Amino acid sequence: MYRAVLTSAVVLSGYIAGRRLFKRGSRDSERVETEKATIKIVILGAGGFVGSRLAEKIISRSTYGSPGDSKSKLKIKEIILFDLRLSPETRKRLGGAGDPRVSFVEGDICDKERMWELLQPNGAEKVTCFHIAAVMSGPSERNFDLGLRVNLLAPMDIL
């Protein structure tokens, strides 16, 4: 079992594991009208302390982008909260308002196909992934292979 700790934030801008997510010819730097541009946000490790707090902040917003730059803000179309296990309390706290944008997904971060599916745009112009899932130091020292897979190999596959 792993808990969320801040390891890195990964912003995917068109590729994952060498595969193109968006149509050819589109550029990350292209500006689209704010009302039309959408983003899908995936939080890996959303069941932990940091991940759940990040999820609360993102769920409370309708747009995502650079502070002070209204042209770069994108409408949040979908929010995926992913973890190995999401407790009923966490689900209630984060999804209690019945926000249709929010989906809870339980699974193993080492499952490449599952990660590939989660990170598909599904109609959004952009996908942003916050990678906050990890095995804490104590459990990863007791089970080195698990720590290596979750803390190093899985993030490398996601990139």
Phi and psi in radians as a Rosetta constraint file:
Dihedral C 1 N 2 CA 2 C 2 CIRCULARHARMONIC -2.127 0.35
Dihedral N 2 CA 2 C 2 N 3 CIRCULARHARMONIC 2.694 0.35
Dihedral C 2 N 3 CA 3 C 3 CIRCULARHARMONIC -1.997 0.35
Dihedral N 3 CA 3 C 3 N 4 CIRCULARHARMONIC 2.752 0.35
Dihedral C 3 N 4 CA 4 C 4 CIRCULARHARMONIC -1.385 0.35
Dihedral N 4 CA 4 C 4 N 5 CIRCULARHARMONIC 2.255 0.35
Dihedral C 4 N 5 CA 5 C 5 CIRCULARHARMONIC -2.372 0.35
Dihedral N 5 CA 5 C 5 N 6 CIRCULARHARMONIC 2.674 0.35
Dihedral C 5 N 6 CA 6 C 6 CIRCULARHARMONIC -1.252 0.35
Dihedral N 6 CA 6 C 6 N 7 CIRCULARHARMONIC 1.931 0.35
Dihedral C 6 N 7 CA 7 C 7 CIRCULARHARMONIC -1.953 0.35
Dihedral N 7 CA 7 C 7 N 8 CIRCULARHARMONIC -0.730 0.35
Dihedral C 7 N 8 CA 8 C 8 CIRCULARHARMONIC -2.984 0.35
Dihedral N 8 CA 8 C 8 N 9 CIRCULARHARMONIC 2.794 0.35
Dihedral C 8 N 9 CA 9 C 9 CIRCULARHARMONIC -2.072 0.35
Dihedral N 9 CA 9 C 9 N 10 CIRCULARHARMONIC 2.159 0.35
Dihedral C 9 N 10 CA 10 C 10 CIRCULARHARMONIC -1.952 0.35
Dihedral N 10 CA 10 C 10 N 11 CIRCULARHARMONIC 2.158 0.35
Dihedral C 10 N 11 CA 11 C 11 CIRCULARHARMONIC -1.829 0.35
Dihedral N 11 CA 11 C 11 N 12 CIRCULARHARMONIC 2.045 0.35
Dihedral C 11 N 12 CA 12 C 12 CIRCULARHARMONIC -1.568 0.35
Dihedral N 12 CA 12 C 12 N 13 CIRCULARHARMONIC 2.191 0.35
Dihedral C 12 N 13 CA 13 C 13 CIRCULARHARMONIC -2.136 0.35
Dihedral N 13 CA 13 C 13 N 14 CIRCULARHARMONIC 0.767 0.35
Dihedral C 13 N 14 CA 14 C 14 CIRCULARHARMONIC 2.261 0.35
Dihedral N 14 CA 14 C 14 N 15 CIRCULARHARMONIC -0.384 0.35
Dihedral C 14 N 15 CA 15 C 15 CIRCULARHARMONIC -2.299 0.35
Dihedral N 15 CA 15 C 15 N 16 CIRCULARHARMONIC 2.595 0.35
Dihedral C 15 N 16 CA 16 C 16 CIRCULARHARMONIC -2.538 0.35
Dihedral N 16 CA 16 C 16 N 17 CIRCULARHARMONIC 2.288 0.35
Dihedral C 16 N 17 CA 17 C 17 CIRCULARHARMONIC 0.863 0.35
Dihedral N 17 CA 17 C 17 N 18 CIRCULARHARMONIC 0.678 0.35
Dihedral C 17 N 18 CA 18 C 18 CIRCULARHARMONIC 1.393 0.35
Dihedral N 18 CA 18 C 18 N 19 CIRCULARHARMONIC -0.047 0.35
Dihedral C 18 N 19 CA 19 C 19 CIRCULARHARMONIC -1.721 0.35
Dihedral N 19 CA 19 C 19 N 20 CIRCULARHARMONIC 2.434 0.35
Dihedral C 19 N 20 CA 20 C 20 CIRCULARHARMONIC -1.357 0.35
Dihedral N 20 CA 20 C 20 N 21 CIRCULARHARMONIC 2.273 0.35
Dihedral C 20 N 21 CA 21 C 21 CIRCULARHARMONIC -1.628 0.35
Dihedral N 21 CA 21 C 21 N 22 CIRCULARHARMONIC -0.502 0.35
Dihedral C 21 N 22 CA 22 C 22 CIRCULARHARMONIC -2.034 0.35
Dihedral N 22 CA 22 C 22 N 23 CIRCULARHARMONIC 2.824 0.35
Dihedral C 22 N 23 CA 23 C 23 CIRCULARHARMONIC -1.101 0.35
Dihedral N 23 CA 23 C 23 N 24 CIRCULARHARMONIC 2.595 0.35
Dihedral C 23 N 24 CA 24 C 24 CIRCULARHARMONIC -1.098 0.35
Dihedral N 24 CA 24 C 24 N 25 CIRCULARHARMONIC 2.572 0.35
Dihedral C 24 N 25 CA 25 C 25 CIRCULARHARMONIC 1.615 0.35
Dihedral N 25 CA 25 C 25 N 26 CIRCULARHARMONIC -0.308 0.35
Dihedral C 25 N 26 CA 26 C 26 CIRCULARHARMONIC -1.440 0.35
Dihedral N 26 CA 26 C 26 N 27 CIRCULARHARMONIC 2.500 0.35
Dihedral C 26 N 27 CA 27 C 27 CIRCULARHARMONIC -2.034 0.35
Dihedral N 27 CA 27 C 27 N 28 CIRCULARHARMONIC 2.499 0.35
Dihedral C 27 N 28 CA 28 C 28 CIRCULARHARMONIC -1.073 0.35
Dihedral N 28 CA 28 C 28 N 29 CIRCULARHARMONIC -0.567 0.35
Dihedral C 28 N 29 CA 29 C 29 CIRCULARHARMONIC -1.441 0.35
Dihedral N 29 CA 29 C 29 N 30 CIRCULARHARMONIC -0.143 0.35
Dihedral C 29 N 30 CA 30 C 30 CIRCULARHARMONIC -1.126 0.35
Dihedral N 30 CA 30 C 30 N 31 CIRCULARHARMONIC 2.376 0.35
Dihedral C 30 N 31 CA 31 C 31 CIRCULARHARMONIC -1.654 0.35
Dihedral N 31 CA 31 C 31 N 32 CIRCULARHARMONIC 2.328 0.35
Dihedral C 31 N 32 CA 32 C 32 CIRCULARHARMONIC -2.031 0.35
Dihedral N 32 CA 32 C 32 N 33 CIRCULARHARMONIC 2.661 0.35
Dihedral C 32 N 33 CA 33 C 33 CIRCULARHARMONIC -0.975 0.35
Dihedral N 33 CA 33 C 33 N 34 CIRCULARHARMONIC 2.356 0.35
Dihedral C 33 N 34 CA 34 C 34 CIRCULARHARMONIC -0.954 0.35
Dihedral N 34 CA 34 C 34 N 35 CIRCULARHARMONIC -0.716 0.35
Dihedral C 34 N 35 CA 35 C 35 CIRCULARHARMONIC -1.150 0.35
Dihedral N 35 CA 35 C 35 N 36 CIRCULARHARMONIC -0.494 0.35
Dihedral C 35 N 36 CA 36 C 36 CIRCULARHARMONIC -1.678 0.35
Dihedral N 36 CA 36 C 36 N 37 CIRCULARHARMONIC -0.525 0.35
Dihedral C 36 N 37 CA 37 C 37 CIRCULARHARMONIC -1.316 0.35
Dihedral N 37 CA 37 C 37 N 38 CIRCULARHARMONIC 2.342 0.35
Dihedral C 37 N 38 CA 38 C 38 CIRCULARHARMONIC -2.252 0.35
Dihedral N 38 CA 38 C 38 N 39 CIRCULARHARMONIC 2.797 0.35
Dihedral C 38 N 39 CA 39 C 39 CIRCULARHARMONIC -2.392 0.35
Dihedral N 39 CA 39 C 39 N 40 CIRCULARHARMONIC 2.532 0.35
Dihedral C 39 N 40 CA 40 C 40 CIRCULARHARMONIC -1.871 0.35
Dihedral N 40 CA 40 C 40 N 41 CIRCULARHARMONIC 2.272 0.35
Dihedral C 40 N 41 CA 41 C 41 CIRCULARHARMONIC -2.003 0.35
Dihedral N 41 CA 41 C 41 N 42 CIRCULARHARMONIC 2.232 0.35
Dihedral C 41 N 42 CA 42 C 42 CIRCULARHARMONIC -2.039 0.35
Dihedral N 42 CA 42 C 42 N 43 CIRCULARHARMONIC 2.214 0.35
Dihedral C 42 N 43 CA 43 C 43 CIRCULARHARMONIC -1.976 0.35
Dihedral N 43 CA 43 C 43 N 44 CIRCULARHARMONIC 1.920 0.35
Dihedral C 43 N 44 CA 44 C 44 CIRCULARHARMONIC -1.552 0.35
Dihedral N 44 CA 44 C 44 N 45 CIRCULARHARMONIC 2.126 0.35
Dihedral C 44 N 45 CA 45 C 45 CIRCULARHARMONIC 1.658 0.35
Dihedral N 45 CA 45 C 45 N 46 CIRCULARHARMONIC 0.498 0.35
Dihedral C 45 N 46 CA 46 C 46 CIRCULARHARMONIC -1.231 0.35
Dihedral N 46 CA 46 C 46 N 47 CIRCULARHARMONIC -0.205 0.35
Dihedral C 46 N 47 CA 47 C 47 CIRCULARHARMONIC -1.507 0.35
Dihedral N 47 CA 47 C 47 N 48 CIRCULARHARMONIC -0.190 0.35
Dihedral C 47 N 48 CA 48 C 48 CIRCULARHARMONIC -1.531 0.35
Dihedral N 48 CA 48 C 48 N 49 CIRCULARHARMONIC -3.108 0.35
Dihedral C 48 N 49 CA 49 C 49 CIRCULARHARMONIC -1.068 0.35
Dihedral N 49 CA 49 C 49 N 50 CIRCULARHARMONIC -0.971 0.35
Dihedral C 49 N 50 CA 50 C 50 CIRCULARHARMONIC -1.195 0.35
Dihedral N 50 CA 50 C 50 N 51 CIRCULARHARMONIC -0.785 0.35
Dihedral C 50 N 51 CA 51 C 51 CIRCULARHARMONIC -1.062 0.35
Dihedral N 51 CA 51 C 51 N 52 CIRCULARHARMONIC -0.717 0.35
Dihedral C 51 N 52 CA 52 C 52 CIRCULARHARMONIC -1.227 0.35
Dihedral N 52 CA 52 C 52 N 53 CIRCULARHARMONIC -0.592 0.35
Dihedral C 52 N 53 CA 53 C 53 CIRCULARHARMONIC -1.204 0.35
Dihedral N 53 CA 53 C 53 N 54 CIRCULARHARMONIC -0.707 0.35
Dihedral C 53 N 54 CA 54 C 54 CIRCULARHARMONIC -1.082 0.35
Dihedral N 54 CA 54 C 54 N 55 CIRCULARHARMONIC -0.767 0.35
Dihedral C 54 N 55 CA 55 C 55 CIRCULARHARMONIC -1.035 0.35
Dihedral N 55 CA 55 C 55 N 56 CIRCULARHARMONIC -0.753 0.35
Dihedral C 55 N 56 CA 56 C 56 CIRCULARHARMONIC -0.989 0.35
Dihedral N 56 CA 56 C 56 N 57 CIRCULARHARMONIC -0.795 0.35
Dihedral C 56 N 57 CA 57 C 57 CIRCULARHARMONIC -1.123 0.35
Dihedral N 57 CA 57 C 57 N 58 CIRCULARHARMONIC -0.778 0.35
Dihedral C 57 N 58 CA 58 C 58 CIRCULARHARMONIC -1.196 0.35
Dihedral N 58 CA 58 C 58 N 59 CIRCULARHARMONIC -0.725 0.35
Dihedral C 58 N 59 CA 59 C 59 CIRCULARHARMONIC -1.080 0.35
Dihedral N 59 CA 59 C 59 N 60 CIRCULARHARMONIC -0.567 0.35
Dihedral C 59 N 60 CA 60 C 60 CIRCULARHARMONIC -1.293 0.35
Dihedral N 60 CA 60 C 60 N 61 CIRCULARHARMONIC -0.126 0.35
Dihedral C 60 N 61 CA 61 C 61 CIRCULARHARMONIC -1.889 0.35
Dihedral N 61 CA 61 C 61 N 62 CIRCULARHARMONIC 2.722 0.35
Dihedral C 61 N 62 CA 62 C 62 CIRCULARHARMONIC -1.802 0.35
Dihedral N 62 CA 62 C 62 N 63 CIRCULARHARMONIC -0.342 0.35
Dihedral C 62 N 63 CA 63 C 63 CIRCULARHARMONIC -2.248 0.35
Dihedral N 63 CA 63 C 63 N 64 CIRCULARHARMONIC 2.834 0.35
Dihedral C 63 N 64 CA 64 C 64 CIRCULARHARMONIC -2.424 0.35
Dihedral N 64 CA 64 C 64 N 65 CIRCULARHARMONIC 2.324 0.35
Dihedral C 64 N 65 CA 65 C 65 CIRCULARHARMONIC 2.932 0.35
Dihedral N 65 CA 65 C 65 N 66 CIRCULARHARMONIC -2.964 0.35
Dihedral C 65 N 66 CA 66 C 66 CIRCULARHARMONIC -1.199 0.35
Dihedral N 66 CA 66 C 66 N 67 CIRCULARHARMONIC 2.313 0.35
Dihedral C 66 N 67 CA 67 C 67 CIRCULARHARMONIC -1.074 0.35
Dihedral N 67 CA 67 C 67 N 68 CIRCULARHARMONIC 2.380 0.35
Dihedral C 67 N 68 CA 68 C 68 CIRCULARHARMONIC 1.435 0.35
Dihedral N 68 CA 68 C 68 N 69 CIRCULARHARMONIC -0.093 0.35
Dihedral C 68 N 69 CA 69 C 69 CIRCULARHARMONIC -2.074 0.35
Dihedral N 69 CA 69 C 69 N 70 CIRCULARHARMONIC 1.582 0.35
Dihedral C 69 N 70 CA 70 C 70 CIRCULARHARMONIC -1.137 0.35
Dihedral N 70 CA 70 C 70 N 71 CIRCULARHARMONIC -0.419 0.35
Dihedral C 70 N 71 CA 71 C 71 CIRCULARHARMONIC -1.251 0.35
Dihedral N 71 CA 71 C 71 N 72 CIRCULARHARMONIC -0.412 0.35
Dihedral C 71 N 72 CA 72 C 72 CIRCULARHARMONIC -1.624 0.35
Dihedral N 72 CA 72 C 72 N 73 CIRCULARHARMONIC -0.055 0.35
Dihedral C 72 N 73 CA 73 C 73 CIRCULARHARMONIC -1.352 0.35
Dihedral N 73 CA 73 C 73 N 74 CIRCULARHARMONIC 2.357 0.35
Dihedral C 73 N 74 CA 74 C 74 CIRCULARHARMONIC -2.020 0.35
Dihedral N 74 CA 74 C 74 N 75 CIRCULARHARMONIC 2.519 0.35
Dihedral C 74 N 75 CA 75 C 75 CIRCULARHARMONIC -1.260 0.35
Dihedral N 75 CA 75 C 75 N 76 CIRCULARHARMONIC 2.300 0.35
Dihedral C 75 N 76 CA 76 C 76 CIRCULARHARMONIC -1.356 0.35
Dihedral N 76 CA 76 C 76 N 77 CIRCULARHARMONIC 1.998 0.35
Dihedral C 76 N 77 CA 77 C 77 CIRCULARHARMONIC -1.565 0.35
Dihedral N 77 CA 77 C 77 N 78 CIRCULARHARMONIC -0.697 0.35
Dihedral C 77 N 78 CA 78 C 78 CIRCULARHARMONIC -2.596 0.35
Dihedral N 78 CA 78 C 78 N 79 CIRCULARHARMONIC 2.468 0.35
Dihedral C 78 N 79 CA 79 C 79 CIRCULARHARMONIC -2.229 0.35
Dihedral N 79 CA 79 C 79 N 80 CIRCULARHARMONIC 2.042 0.35
Dihedral C 79 N 80 CA 80 C 80 CIRCULARHARMONIC -1.815 0.35
Dihedral N 80 CA 80 C 80 N 81 CIRCULARHARMONIC 2.133 0.35
Dihedral C 80 N 81 CA 81 C 81 CIRCULARHARMONIC -1.848 0.35
Dihedral N 81 CA 81 C 81 N 82 CIRCULARHARMONIC 1.935 0.35
Dihedral C 81 N 82 CA 82 C 82 CIRCULARHARMONIC -2.037 0.35
Dihedral N 82 CA 82 C 82 N 83 CIRCULARHARMONIC 2.401 0.35
Dihedral C 82 N 83 CA 83 C 83 CIRCULARHARMONIC -2.836 0.35
Dihedral N 83 CA 83 C 83 N 84 CIRCULARHARMONIC 2.915 0.35
Dihedral C 83 N 84 CA 84 C 84 CIRCULARHARMONIC -1.062 0.35
Dihedral N 84 CA 84 C 84 N 85 CIRCULARHARMONIC -0.786 0.35
Dihedral C 84 N 85 CA 85 C 85 CIRCULARHARMONIC -2.471 0.35
Dihedral N 85 CA 85 C 85 N 86 CIRCULARHARMONIC 2.334 0.35
Dihedral C 85 N 86 CA 86 C 86 CIRCULARHARMONIC -2.025 0.35
Dihedral N 86 CA 86 C 86 N 87 CIRCULARHARMONIC 1.978 0.35
Dihedral C 86 N 87 CA 87 C 87 CIRCULARHARMONIC -1.152 0.35
Dihedral N 87 CA 87 C 87 N 88 CIRCULARHARMONIC 2.707 0.35
Dihedral C 87 N 88 CA 88 C 88 CIRCULARHARMONIC -1.002 0.35
Dihedral N 88 CA 88 C 88 N 89 CIRCULARHARMONIC -0.607 0.35
Dihedral C 88 N 89 CA 89 C 89 CIRCULARHARMONIC -1.129 0.35
Dihedral N 89 CA 89 C 89 N 90 CIRCULARHARMONIC -0.765 0.35
Dihedral C 89 N 90 CA 90 C 90 CIRCULARHARMONIC -1.114 0.35
Dihedral N 90 CA 90 C 90 N 91 CIRCULARHARMONIC -0.786 0.35
Dihedral C 90 N 91 CA 91 C 91 CIRCULARHARMONIC -1.032 0.35
Dihedral N 91 CA 91 C 91 N 92 CIRCULARHARMONIC -0.761 0.35
Dihedral C 91 N 92 CA 92 C 92 CIRCULARHARMONIC -1.148 0.35
Dihedral N 92 CA 92 C 92 N 93 CIRCULARHARMONIC -0.768 0.35
Dihedral C 92 N 93 CA 93 C 93 CIRCULARHARMONIC -1.153 0.35
Dihedral N 93 CA 93 C 93 N 94 CIRCULARHARMONIC -0.713 0.35
Dihedral C 93 N 94 CA 94 C 94 CIRCULARHARMONIC -1.537 0.35
Dihedral N 94 CA 94 C 94 N 95 CIRCULARHARMONIC -0.467 0.35
Dihedral C 94 N 95 CA 95 C 95 CIRCULARHARMONIC -2.078 0.35
Dihedral N 95 CA 95 C 95 N 96 CIRCULARHARMONIC 0.221 0.35
Dihedral C 95 N 96 CA 96 C 96 CIRCULARHARMONIC -1.067 0.35
Dihedral N 96 CA 96 C 96 N 97 CIRCULARHARMONIC -0.492 0.35
Dihedral C 96 N 97 CA 97 C 97 CIRCULARHARMONIC -1.394 0.35
Dihedral N 97 CA 97 C 97 N 98 CIRCULARHARMONIC -0.084 0.35
Dihedral C 97 N 98 CA 98 C 98 CIRCULARHARMONIC 1.240 0.35
Dihedral N 98 CA 98 C 98 N 99 CIRCULARHARMONIC 0.588 0.35
Dihedral C 98 N 99 CA 99 C 99 CIRCULARHARMONIC -1.125 0.35
Dihedral N 99 CA 99 C 99 N 100 CIRCULARHARMONIC 2.079 0.35
Dihedral C 99 N 100 CA 100 C 100 CIRCULARHARMONIC -1.185 0.35
Dihedral N 100 CA 100 C 100 N 101 CIRCULARHARMONIC -0.259 0.35
Dihedral C 100 N 101 CA 101 C 101 CIRCULARHARMONIC -1.336 0.35
Dihedral N 101 CA 101 C 101 N 102 CIRCULARHARMONIC -0.358 0.35
Dihedral C 101 N 102 CA 102 C 102 CIRCULARHARMONIC -1.613 0.35
Dihedral N 102 CA 102 C 102 N 103 CIRCULARHARMONIC 2.280 0.35
Dihedral C 102 N 103 CA 103 C 103 CIRCULARHARMONIC -2.228 0.35
Dihedral N 103 CA 103 C 103 N 104 CIRCULARHARMONIC 2.398 0.35
Dihedral C 103 N 104 CA 104 C 104 CIRCULARHARMONIC -1.774 0.35
Dihedral N 104 CA 104 C 104 N 105 CIRCULARHARMONIC 2.255 0.35
Dihedral C 104 N 105 CA 105 C 105 CIRCULARHARMONIC -2.292 0.35
Dihedral N 105 CA 105 C 105 N 106 CIRCULARHARMONIC 2.211 0.35
Dihedral C 105 N 106 CA 106 C 106 CIRCULARHARMONIC -1.821 0.35
Dihedral N 106 CA 106 C 106 N 107 CIRCULARHARMONIC 2.461 0.35
Dihedral C 106 N 107 CA 107 C 107 CIRCULARHARMONIC 3.036 0.35
Dihedral N 107 CA 107 C 107 N 108 CIRCULARHARMONIC -3.113 0.35
Dihedral C 107 N 108 CA 108 C 108 CIRCULARHARMONIC -1.713 0.35
Dihedral N 108 CA 108 C 108 N 109 CIRCULARHARMONIC 2.192 0.35
Dihedral C 108 N 109 CA 109 C 109 CIRCULARHARMONIC -1.135 0.35
Dihedral N 109 CA 109 C 109 N 110 CIRCULARHARMONIC -0.311 0.35
Dihedral C 109 N 110 CA 110 C 110 CIRCULARHARMONIC -1.433 0.35
Dihedral N 110 CA 110 C 110 N 111 CIRCULARHARMONIC -0.107 0.35
Dihedral C 110 N 111 CA 111 C 111 CIRCULARHARMONIC -1.434 0.35
Dihedral N 111 CA 111 C 111 N 112 CIRCULARHARMONIC 1.737 0.35
Dihedral C 111 N 112 CA 112 C 112 CIRCULARHARMONIC -1.045 0.35
Dihedral N 112 CA 112 C 112 N 113 CIRCULARHARMONIC -0.761 0.35
Dihedral C 112 N 113 CA 113 C 113 CIRCULARHARMONIC -1.115 0.35
Dihedral N 113 CA 113 C 113 N 114 CIRCULARHARMONIC -0.703 0.35
Dihedral C 113 N 114 CA 114 C 114 CIRCULARHARMONIC -1.110 0.35
Dihedral N 114 CA 114 C 114 N 115 CIRCULARHARMONIC -0.743 0.35
Dihedral C 114 N 115 CA 115 C 115 CIRCULARHARMONIC -1.118 0.35
Dihedral N 115 CA 115 C 115 N 116 CIRCULARHARMONIC -0.718 0.35
Dihedral C 115 N 116 CA 116 C 116 CIRCULARHARMONIC -1.017 0.35
Dihedral N 116 CA 116 C 116 N 117 CIRCULARHARMONIC -0.796 0.35
Dihedral C 116 N 117 CA 117 C 117 CIRCULARHARMONIC -1.095 0.35
Dihedral N 117 CA 117 C 117 N 118 CIRCULARHARMONIC -0.776 0.35
Dihedral C 117 N 118 CA 118 C 118 CIRCULARHARMONIC -1.088 0.35
Dihedral N 118 CA 118 C 118 N 119 CIRCULARHARMONIC -0.574 0.35
Dihedral C 118 N 119 CA 119 C 119 CIRCULARHARMONIC -1.643 0.35
Dihedral N 119 CA 119 C 119 N 120 CIRCULARHARMONIC 0.173 0.35
Dihedral C 119 N 120 CA 120 C 120 CIRCULARHARMONIC -1.285 0.35
Dihedral N 120 CA 120 C 120 N 121 CIRCULARHARMONIC 2.497 0.35
Dihedral C 120 N 121 CA 121 C 121 CIRCULARHARMONIC -1.145 0.35
Dihedral N 121 CA 121 C 121 N 122 CIRCULARHARMONIC -0.529 0.35
Dihedral C 121 N 122 CA 122 C 122 CIRCULARHARMONIC 0.854 0.35
Dihedral N 122 CA 122 C 122 N 123 CIRCULARHARMONIC 0.809 0.35
Dihedral C 122 N 123 CA 123 C 123 CIRCULARHARMONIC 1.654 0.35
Dihedral N 123 CA 123 C 123 N 124 CIRCULARHARMONIC -0.202 0.35
Dihedral C 123 N 124 CA 124 C 124 CIRCULARHARMONIC -1.437 0.35
Dihedral N 124 CA 124 C 124 N 125 CIRCULARHARMONIC 2.654 0.35
Dihedral C 124 N 125 CA 125 C 125 CIRCULARHARMONIC -1.338 0.35
Dihedral N 125 CA 125 C 125 N 126 CIRCULARHARMONIC -0.497 0.35
Dihedral C 125 N 126 CA 126 C 126 CIRCULARHARMONIC -2.342 0.35
Dihedral N 126 CA 126 C 126 N 127 CIRCULARHARMONIC 2.744 0.35
Dihedral C 126 N 127 CA 127 C 127 CIRCULARHARMONIC -2.267 0.35
Dihedral N 127 CA 127 C 127 N 128 CIRCULARHARMONIC 2.248 0.35
Dihedral C 127 N 128 CA 128 C 128 CIRCULARHARMONIC -2.091 0.35
Dihedral N 128 CA 128 C 128 N 129 CIRCULARHARMONIC 2.308 0.35
Dihedral C 128 N 129 CA 129 C 129 CIRCULARHARMONIC -2.115 0.35
Dihedral N 129 CA 129 C 129 N 130 CIRCULARHARMONIC 2.147 0.35
Dihedral C 129 N 130 CA 130 C 130 CIRCULARHARMONIC -1.721 0.35
Dihedral N 130 CA 130 C 130 N 131 CIRCULARHARMONIC 1.969 0.35
Dihedral C 130 N 131 CA 131 C 131 CIRCULARHARMONIC -1.665 0.35
Dihedral N 131 CA 131 C 131 N 132 CIRCULARHARMONIC 1.818 0.35
Dihedral C 131 N 132 CA 132 C 132 CIRCULARHARMONIC -2.180 0.35
Dihedral N 132 CA 132 C 132 N 133 CIRCULARHARMONIC 0.152 0.35
Dihedral C 132 N 133 CA 133 C 133 CIRCULARHARMONIC -1.475 0.35
Dihedral N 133 CA 133 C 133 N 134 CIRCULARHARMONIC 2.423 0.35
Dihedral C 133 N 134 CA 134 C 134 CIRCULARHARMONIC -2.893 0.35
Dihedral N 134 CA 134 C 134 N 135 CIRCULARHARMONIC 2.819 0.35
Dihedral C 134 N 135 CA 135 C 135 CIRCULARHARMONIC -1.648 0.35
Dihedral N 135 CA 135 C 135 N 136 CIRCULARHARMONIC 2.236 0.35
Dihedral C 135 N 136 CA 136 C 136 CIRCULARHARMONIC -1.102 0.35
Dihedral N 136 CA 136 C 136 N 137 CIRCULARHARMONIC 2.874 0.35
Dihedral C 136 N 137 CA 137 C 137 CIRCULARHARMONIC -1.054 0.35
Dihedral N 137 CA 137 C 137 N 138 CIRCULARHARMONIC -0.768 0.35
Dihedral C 137 N 138 CA 138 C 138 CIRCULARHARMONIC -1.046 0.35
Dihedral N 138 CA 138 C 138 N 139 CIRCULARHARMONIC -0.990 0.35
Dihedral C 138 N 139 CA 139 C 139 CIRCULARHARMONIC -1.085 0.35
Dihedral N 139 CA 139 C 139 N 140 CIRCULARHARMONIC -0.600 0.35
Dihedral C 139 N 140 CA 140 C 140 CIRCULARHARMONIC -1.280 0.35
Dihedral N 140 CA 140 C 140 N 141 CIRCULARHARMONIC -0.454 0.35
Dihedral C 140 N 141 CA 141 C 141 CIRCULARHARMONIC -1.286 0.35
Dihedral N 141 CA 141 C 141 N 142 CIRCULARHARMONIC -0.625 0.35
Dihedral C 141 N 142 CA 142 C 142 CIRCULARHARMONIC -1.264 0.35
Dihedral N 142 CA 142 C 142 N 143 CIRCULARHARMONIC -0.590 0.35
Dihedral C 142 N 143 CA 143 C 143 CIRCULARHARMONIC -2.233 0.35
Dihedral N 143 CA 143 C 143 N 144 CIRCULARHARMONIC 1.451 0.35
Dihedral C 143 N 144 CA 144 C 144 CIRCULARHARMONIC -1.025 0.35
Dihedral N 144 CA 144 C 144 N 145 CIRCULARHARMONIC -0.733 0.35
Dihedral C 144 N 145 CA 145 C 145 CIRCULARHARMONIC -1.079 0.35
Dihedral N 145 CA 145 C 145 N 146 CIRCULARHARMONIC -0.725 0.35
Dihedral C 145 N 146 CA 146 C 146 CIRCULARHARMONIC -1.097 0.35
Dihedral N 146 CA 146 C 146 N 147 CIRCULARHARMONIC -0.817 0.35
Dihedral C 146 N 147 CA 147 C 147 CIRCULARHARMONIC -1.028 0.35
Dihedral N 147 CA 147 C 147 N 148 CIRCULARHARMONIC -0.744 0.35
Dihedral C 147 N 148 CA 148 C 148 CIRCULARHARMONIC -1.112 0.35
Dihedral N 148 CA 148 C 148 N 149 CIRCULARHARMONIC -0.799 0.35
Dihedral C 148 N 149 CA 149 C 149 CIRCULARHARMONIC -1.111 0.35
Dihedral N 149 CA 149 C 149 N 150 CIRCULARHARMONIC -0.836 0.35
Dihedral C 149 N 150 CA 150 C 150 CIRCULARHARMONIC -1.369 0.35
Dihedral N 150 CA 150 C 150 N 151 CIRCULARHARMONIC -0.725 0.35
Dihedral C 150 N 151 CA 151 C 151 CIRCULARHARMONIC -1.516 0.35
Dihedral N 151 CA 151 C 151 N 152 CIRCULARHARMONIC -0.356 0.35
Dihedral C 151 N 152 CA 152 C 152 CIRCULARHARMONIC -2.152 0.35
Dihedral N 152 CA 152 C 152 N 153 CIRCULARHARMONIC -0.988 0.35
Dihedral C 152 N 153 CA 153 C 153 CIRCULARHARMONIC -1.213 0.35
Dihedral N 153 CA 153 C 153 N 154 CIRCULARHARMONIC -0.751 0.35
Dihedral C 153 N 154 CA 154 C 154 CIRCULARHARMONIC -1.077 0.35
Dihedral N 154 CA 154 C 154 N 155 CIRCULARHARMONIC -0.819 0.35
Dihedral C 154 N 155 CA 155 C 155 CIRCULARHARMONIC -1.077 0.35
Dihedral N 155 CA 155 C 155 N 156 CIRCULARHARMONIC -0.603 0.35
Dihedral C 155 N 156 CA 156 C 156 CIRCULARHARMONIC -1.126 0.35
Dihedral N 156 CA 156 C 156 N 157 CIRCULARHARMONIC -0.702 0.35
Dihedral C 156 N 157 CA 157 C 157 CIRCULARHARMONIC -1.132 0.35
Dihedral N 157 CA 157 C 157 N 158 CIRCULARHARMONIC -0.671 0.35
Dihedral C 157 N 158 CA 158 C 158 CIRCULARHARMONIC -1.145 0.35
Dihedral N 158 CA 158 C 158 N 159 CIRCULARHARMONIC -0.690 0.35
